[in-house]
């Protein structure tokens, strides 16, 4: 069983069943330094009292040699501020490390992959993000163990202080920019660009109670490369009625994980794979259905115009 070399941040709250499963994989990996952060109880939510207590009991059982630091909030900050401030805390203490939420179940090779990538790209500022997820349905996107992407899949990831220092949960630096044109230059698709411009506007209008869109946008706007494994190393087990955001899955729920080859190999080309990114985004943004709807609307409008001209002659 591989033993993690880089520190791990474990983000928990009120989901003992998933927390137990993810913590068991962390326990197997035996990181030498473990950071545990938990949001506080929500007001007028009786179920949080017992569930949050149970979660803290689960993560308190450290039966390997490990330095443990905890950040348990006294009040509930919500996903946006609780998670982002916990990651701030982590990177204030560590120059690099691995981040896992309580519903992102890694296999053991996830820790090995992150360790290798964190070391290999430590001094290469082009690379800002390392993912554990792969949404390519078995399609290999490079001649190595991983490929490069413009996206930031946060279901189990790793990064460096040097990249996180650019993070701003409010994205204040990007107020006033033309989001549509900016994202069009990055994503090369009008529908995707409009969607991400809308996300940027919603962040600026404080309509988004999450932290991860901001991280993805920060990495895109800094022209960063993300490392994506050619096989999936993370299974998101958090979809369901008690989830904060993952109510439906688009086929991403509880994906099977696979082992890497014994020796992790590096791809020849250090370029973002546009085909892979589009393959993921078209599912996340339901592009196939939307494009069909647009084409159907065009045909309907052409038919209306023909009828108008026919009866106006």
PyMOL commands that set and color helices and strands:
alter all, ss='L'
color gray80, all
select helices_A, chain A and resi 16-29+46-59+78-93+108-120+161-164+172-174+179-187+190-204+212-221+274-284+287-312
alter helices_A, ss='H'
color red, helices_A
select strands_A, chain A and resi 8-12+33-38+67-72+96-101+104-106+127-131+146-149+157-160+225-229+234-236
alter strands_A, ss='S'
color yellow, strands_A
deselect
rebuild
show_as cartoon
